[in-house]
Amino acid sequence: MRYELVDGRIVIRAEDGTVRWQGRPEGYPVKALSPLPRDGAIVLLDYMAGPKNFANLLRVREDGTVAWRVDPPDASGNDAFVEFRWDLDELIANSWSGYLVRIDLETGSIKDRAFVK
């Protein structure tokens, strides 16, 4: 599968180039996309487009369905993820509230977090 980010939406193509799925997960625009070696991609939705406490970091499957989403680390206030990156094969993300989190790729749960602001 090939994953593309086009005008705030995901386009998932089969190896022959045909579109398998395209759209905005749950209607929100996509800010960043990182294909996984197998079964899906990591997606960051636009945190400005969602609710005040927004679980906007998710994993999508090859058919565009959501496999999991990560709850923001600060549930008491306004929080969402602002970026993610890879540290070798580990997914790391920063939240608006100032947390750096490490995320389990299989479950989407936060393995550990540190306040870095």
MDAnalysis code that builds the backbone (N, CA, C; Angstrom):
import MDAnalysis as mda
import numpy as np

u = mda.Universe.empty(351, n_residues=117, atom_resindex=np.repeat(np.arange(117), 3), trajectory=True)
u.add_TopologyAttr("name", ["N", "CA", "C"] * 117)
u.add_TopologyAttr("resid", np.arange(1, 118))
u.add_TopologyAttr("resname", ["MET", "ARG", "TYR", "GLU", "LEU", "VAL", "ASP", "GLY", "ARG", "ILE", "VAL", "ILE", "ARG", "ALA", "GLU", "ASP", "GLY", "THR", "VAL", "ARG", "TRP", "GLN", "GLY", "ARG", "PRO", "GLU", "GLY", "TYR", "PRO", "VAL", "LYS", "ALA", "LEU", "SER", "PRO", "LEU", "PRO", "ARG", "ASP", "GLY", "ALA", "ILE", "VAL", "LEU", "LEU", "ASP", "TYR", "MET", "ALA", "GLY", "PRO", "LYS", "ASN", "PHE", "ALA", "ASN", "LEU", "LEU", "ARG", "VAL", "ARG", "GLU", "ASP", "GLY", "THR", "VAL", "ALA", "TRP", "ARG", "VAL", "ASP", "PRO", "PRO", "ASP", "ALA", "SER", "GLY", "ASN", "ASP", "ALA", "PHE", "VAL", "GLU", "PHE", "ARG", "TRP", "ASP", "LEU", "ASP", "GLU", "LEU", "ILE", "ALA", "ASN", "SER", "TRP", "SER", "GLY", "TYR", "LEU", "VAL", "ARG", "ILE", "ASP", "LEU", "GLU", "THR", "GLY", "SER", "ILE", "LYS", "ASP", "ARG", "ALA", "PHE", "VAL", "LYS"])
u.atoms.positions = np.array([
    [0.827, -1.184, 0.000],
    [0.000, 0.000, 0.000],
    [0.874, 1.252, 0.000],
    [0.360, 2.278, -0.631],
    [1.004, 3.592, -0.596],
    [0.049, 4.560, 0.075],
    [0.605, 5.401, 0.940],
    [-0.175, 6.402, 1.659],
    [0.291, 7.780, 1.228],
    [-0.672, 8.630, 0.883],
    [-0.357, 9.986, 0.461],
    [-1.193, 10.962, 1.282],
    [-0.633, 12.143, 1.511],
    [-1.353, 13.231, 2.161],
    [-1.637, 14.270, 1.085],
    [-2.935, 14.479, 0.785],
    [-3.335, 15.388, -0.287],
    [-4.418, 16.327, 0.252],
    [-4.098, 17.608, 0.346],
    [-5.072, 18.617, 0.772],
    [-5.797, 18.240, 2.067],
    [-5.044, 17.783, 3.060],
    [-5.633, 17.474, 4.355],
    [-6.374, 16.154, 4.430],
    [-6.217, 15.311, 3.414],
    [-6.864, 14.008, 3.454],
    [-5.856, 12.918, 3.103],
    [-6.186, 11.714, 3.500],
    [-5.342, 10.554, 3.217],
    [-5.840, 9.891, 1.938],
    [-4.901, 9.490, 1.094],
    [-5.215, 8.665, -0.069],
    [-4.397, 7.385, 0.082],
    [-5.097, 6.248, 0.138],
    [-4.442, 4.944, 0.268],
    [-4.596, 4.229, -1.067],
    [-3.458, 3.885, -1.656],
    [-3.462, 3.234, -2.971],
    [-2.900, 1.814, -2.867],
    [-3.482, 0.928, -3.654],
    [-2.954, -0.424, -3.802],
    [-1.687, -0.346, -4.643],
    [-0.971, -1.440, -4.730],
    [0.281, -1.483, -5.494],
    [0.082, -1.117, -6.966],
    [-1.094, -1.400, -7.518],
    [-1.353, -1.070, -8.931],
    [-1.796, 0.379, -9.126],
    [-1.868, 1.157, -8.032],
    [-2.206, 2.574, -8.125],
    [-3.671, 2.901, -7.907],
    [-4.518, 1.885, -7.846],
    [-5.937, 2.158, -7.615],
    [-6.152, 2.626, -6.172],
    [-7.112, 3.517, -6.016],
    [-7.409, 4.067, -4.696],
    [-8.245, 3.060, -3.911],
    [-7.734, 2.656, -2.744],
    [-8.482, 1.751, -1.853],
    [-9.364, 2.537, -0.900],
    [-8.873, 3.693, -0.461],
    [-9.647, 4.550, 0.447],
    [-9.076, 5.950, 0.369],
    [-9.943, 6.939, 0.548],
    [-9.478, 8.310, 0.680],
    [-10.456, 9.068, 1.553],
    [-9.916, 10.016, 2.298],
    [-10.784, 10.822, 3.135],
    [-10.061, 11.398, 4.326],
    [-10.861, 11.983, 5.208],
    [-10.370, 12.564, 6.454],
    [-10.909, 11.711, 7.590],
    [-10.045, 11.088, 8.365],
    [-10.538, 10.255, 9.465],
    [-11.470, 11.044, 10.376],
    [-12.689, 10.527, 10.524],
    [-13.717, 11.138, 11.364],
    [-14.011, 12.580, 10.968],
    [-13.681, 12.938, 9.719],
    [-14.004, 14.251, 9.189],
    [-12.995, 15.350, 9.469],
    [-11.911, 15.048, 10.177],
    [-10.916, 16.064, 10.533],
    [-9.771, 16.095, 9.518],
    [-9.251, 17.281, 9.213],
    [-8.110, 17.364, 8.295],
    [-6.846, 16.753, 8.901],
    [-6.049, 16.160, 8.039],
    [-4.801, 15.501, 8.441],
    [-3.649, 16.488, 8.298],
    [-2.804, 16.572, 9.337],
    [-1.622, 17.446, 9.315],
    [-0.352, 16.681, 8.950],
    [-0.248, 15.419, 9.394],
    [0.961, 14.634, 9.125],
    [0.583, 13.158, 9.011],
    [1.407, 12.433, 8.255],
    [1.149, 11.033, 7.958],
    [2.478, 10.308, 7.859],
    [2.559, 9.127, 8.472],
    [3.770, 8.316, 8.384],
    [3.376, 6.858, 8.175],
    [3.574, 6.323, 6.956],
    [3.249, 4.925, 6.704],
    [4.078, 3.993, 7.581],
    [3.467, 2.896, 7.994],
    [4.155, 1.870, 8.763],
    [4.640, 0.780, 7.808],
    [5.649, 0.014, 8.204],
    [6.143, -1.037, 7.309],
    [5.069, -2.055, 6.934],
    [4.113, -2.262, 7.858],
    [3.000, -3.165, 7.554],
    [1.747, -2.669, 8.269],
    [0.627, -2.887, 7.648],
    [-0.690, -2.612, 8.224],
    [-0.893, -1.199, 8.739],
    [-0.903, -0.240, 7.849],
    [-1.388, 1.070, 8.216],
    [-0.388, 2.193, 8.263],
    [-0.842, 3.259, 8.922],
    [-0.038, 4.476, 9.025],
    [-0.387, 5.206, 10.320],
    [0.558, 6.015, 10.785],
    [0.320, 6.911, 11.916],
    [-0.159, 8.234, 11.326],
    [-1.188, 8.803, 11.937],
    [-1.824, 10.008, 11.417],
    [-1.975, 11.023, 12.538],
    [-1.633, 12.269, 12.243],
    [-1.856, 13.382, 13.162],
    [-2.928, 14.277, 12.543],
    [-4.063, 14.376, 13.238],
    [-5.133, 15.250, 12.782],
    [-4.850, 16.674, 13.244],
    [-5.410, 17.635, 12.542],
    [-5.222, 19.047, 12.867],
    [-5.854, 19.352, 14.224],
    [-5.031, 19.646, 15.215],
    [-5.546, 19.860, 16.571],
    [-6.418, 21.104, 16.674],
    [-6.274, 22.044, 15.757],
    [-7.101, 23.253, 15.782],
    [-8.526, 22.973, 15.275],
    [-8.725, 21.866, 14.596],
    [-10.027, 21.550, 14.013],
    [-10.927, 20.743, 14.951],
    [-10.364, 20.246, 16.052],
    [-11.126, 19.364, 16.926],
    [-11.541, 20.012, 18.228],
    [-12.048, 19.198, 19.146],
    [-12.463, 19.707, 20.451],
    [-11.274, 20.154, 21.293],
    [-11.545, 20.762, 22.426],
    [-10.476, 21.297, 23.280],
    [-9.547, 20.203, 23.798],
    [-10.069, 19.045, 24.156],
    [-9.242, 17.903, 24.545],
    [-9.446, 16.869, 23.443],
    [-8.444, 16.729, 22.566],
    [-8.603, 16.042, 21.287],
    [-7.604, 14.899, 21.148],
    [-8.100, 13.685, 21.046],
    [-7.253, 12.507, 20.800],
    [-6.970, 12.453, 19.298],
    [-6.031, 13.281, 18.862],
    [-5.807, 13.495, 17.427],
    [-4.625, 12.727, 16.845],
    [-4.039, 11.832, 17.600],
    [-2.960, 10.984, 17.083],
    [-3.520, 9.576, 16.991],
    [-3.473, 8.993, 15.790],
    [-4.102, 7.699, 15.605],
    [-3.356, 6.842, 14.603],
    [-3.749, 5.586, 14.595],
    [-3.235, 4.637, 13.606],
    [-4.406, 4.216, 12.743],
    [-4.240, 4.332, 11.424],
    [-5.278, 3.878, 10.503],
    [-4.828, 2.589, 9.828],
    [-5.808, 1.763, 9.530],
    [-5.552, 0.515, 8.807],
    [-5.553, 0.784, 7.301],
    [-5.268, -0.243, 6.531],
    [-5.198, -0.111, 5.075],
    [-6.544, 0.221, 4.438],
    [-7.636, 0.013, 5.162],
    [-8.961, 0.349, 4.623],
    [-9.468, 1.697, 5.144],
    [-8.612, 2.442, 5.862],
    [-8.973, 3.760, 6.359],
    [-9.643, 3.763, 7.718],
    [-9.935, 2.594, 8.277],
    [-10.543, 2.555, 9.607],
    [-9.488, 2.850, 10.672],
    [-9.936, 3.331, 11.809],
    [-9.034, 3.681, 12.903],
    [-8.769, 2.437, 13.754],
    [-7.488, 2.075, 13.882],
    [-7.086, 0.930, 14.712],
    [-7.020, 1.332, 16.179],
    [-6.460, 2.503, 16.461],
    [-6.407, 3.064, 17.813],
    [-6.156, 4.551, 17.743],
    [-6.413, 5.197, 18.866],
    [-6.103, 6.622, 19.005],
    [-5.485, 6.809, 20.380],
    [-4.648, 7.824, 20.499],
    [-3.946, 8.102, 21.755],
    [-4.648, 9.253, 22.462],
    [-5.059, 9.014, 23.697],
    [-5.641, 10.093, 24.492],
    [-4.540, 11.060, 24.896],
    [-4.821, 12.359, 24.868],
    [-3.813, 13.337, 25.293],
    [-3.417, 13.100, 26.752],
    [-2.168, 13.380, 27.102],
    [-1.694, 13.098, 28.452],
    [-2.300, 13.976, 29.544],
    [-2.795, 15.159, 29.213],
    [-3.401, 16.030, 30.216],
    [-4.909, 16.073, 29.991],
    [-5.625, 15.187, 30.676],
    [-7.072, 15.098, 30.497],
    [-7.824, 16.202, 31.232],
    [-7.137, 16.969, 32.071],
    [-7.811, 17.976, 32.894],
    [-8.037, 19.301, 32.173],
    [-7.384, 19.496, 31.045],
    [-7.517, 20.786, 30.364],
    [-7.531, 20.643, 28.868],
    [-7.158, 21.710, 28.190],
    [-7.061, 21.686, 26.734],
    [-5.776, 20.976, 26.350],
    [-5.891, 19.894, 25.611],
    [-4.691, 19.181, 25.205],
    [-4.950, 18.402, 23.924],
    [-3.914, 18.282, 23.131],
    [-3.901, 17.512, 21.895],
    [-2.439, 17.344, 21.508],
    [-2.184, 16.478, 20.550],
    [-0.817, 16.293, 20.086],
    [-0.506, 17.309, 18.990],
    [0.717, 17.850, 19.032],
    [1.125, 18.862, 18.063],
    [2.133, 18.325, 17.051],
    [2.809, 17.237, 17.402],
    [3.746, 16.616, 16.463],
    [4.074, 15.207, 16.926],
    [4.597, 14.406, 15.997],
    [5.138, 13.093, 16.347],
    [6.381, 12.859, 15.517],
    [7.187, 11.912, 15.965],
    [8.412, 11.565, 15.241],
    [8.817, 10.146, 15.633],
    [9.807, 9.652, 14.955],
    [10.319, 8.306, 15.215],
    [11.691, 8.401, 15.855],
    [11.916, 7.581, 16.860],
    [13.231, 7.377, 17.456],
    [13.540, 5.906, 17.210],
    [14.265, 5.646, 16.128],
    [14.443, 4.297, 15.588],
    [13.064, 3.728, 15.290],
    [12.623, 2.692, 15.989],
    [11.301, 2.123, 15.711],
    [10.276, 2.491, 16.780],
    [10.564, 3.518, 17.563],
    [9.663, 3.934, 18.634],
    [8.958, 5.242, 18.270],
    [7.649, 5.270, 18.483],
    [6.838, 6.445, 18.195],
    [6.844, 7.381, 19.401],
    [7.214, 8.641, 19.155],
    [7.287, 9.666, 20.191],
    [6.425, 10.840, 19.740],
    [5.701, 11.449, 20.690],
    [4.848, 12.583, 20.337],
    [4.909, 13.649, 21.423],
    [4.682, 14.890, 21.005],
    [4.620, 16.028, 21.922],
    [3.184, 16.529, 21.980],
    [2.768, 16.899, 23.199],
    [1.420, 17.426, 23.364],
    [1.470, 18.933, 23.591],
    [0.333, 19.570, 23.362],
    [0.191, 21.015, 23.568],
    [0.516, 21.387, 25.011],
    [0.167, 20.519, 25.957],
    [0.366, 20.806, 27.378],
    [1.815, 20.641, 27.831],
    [2.700, 20.191, 26.942],
    [4.120, 20.117, 27.269],
    [4.656, 18.743, 27.613],
    [3.904, 17.700, 27.302],
    [4.379, 16.346, 27.584],
    [5.027, 15.733, 26.348],
    [6.057, 14.953, 26.592],
    [6.684, 14.097, 25.586],
    [6.285, 12.679, 25.964],
    [5.687, 11.940, 25.027],
    [5.211, 10.594, 25.336],
    [5.801, 9.576, 24.370],
    [5.947, 8.369, 24.858],
    [6.345, 7.218, 24.041],
    [5.122, 6.321, 23.937],
    [4.836, 5.882, 22.709],
    [3.573, 5.211, 22.436],
    [3.795, 3.783, 21.955],
    [3.008, 2.865, 22.498],
    [3.026, 1.473, 22.077],
    [2.344, 1.368, 20.713],
    [3.046, 0.894, 19.715],
    [2.505, 0.827, 18.349],
    [1.368, -0.175, 18.191],
    [1.345, -1.202, 19.010],
    [0.299, -2.214, 18.885],
    [-1.024, -1.756, 19.484],
    [-0.972, -1.025, 20.601],
    [-2.193, -0.677, 21.328],
    [-2.546, 0.804, 21.301],
    [-1.570, 1.666, 21.051],
    [-1.801, 3.102, 21.114],
    [-1.748, 3.655, 22.525],
    [-1.376, 2.841, 23.470],
    [-1.294, 3.324, 24.852],
    [0.031, 4.046, 25.071],
    [0.023, 4.973, 26.009],
    [1.234, 5.714, 26.364],
    [2.075, 4.837, 27.272],
    [3.303, 4.540, 26.826],
    [4.209, 3.701, 27.625],
    [4.856, 4.515, 28.748],
    [5.238, 5.747, 28.447],
    [5.747, 6.643, 29.479],
    [5.625, 8.080, 28.983],
    [5.664, 8.986, 29.942],
    [5.535, 10.406, 29.596],
    [6.434, 11.214, 30.506],
    [6.860, 12.363, 29.982],
    [7.681, 13.293, 30.753],
    [7.236, 14.708, 30.423],
    [7.160, 15.546, 31.437],
    [6.824, 16.954, 31.223],
    [8.091, 17.648, 30.783],
    [8.087, 18.283, 29.609],
    [9.307, 18.866, 29.048],
    [9.188, 20.352, 28.763],
    [8.114, 20.983, 29.121],
    [7.895, 22.399, 28.834],
    [8.618, 23.287, 29.830],
])
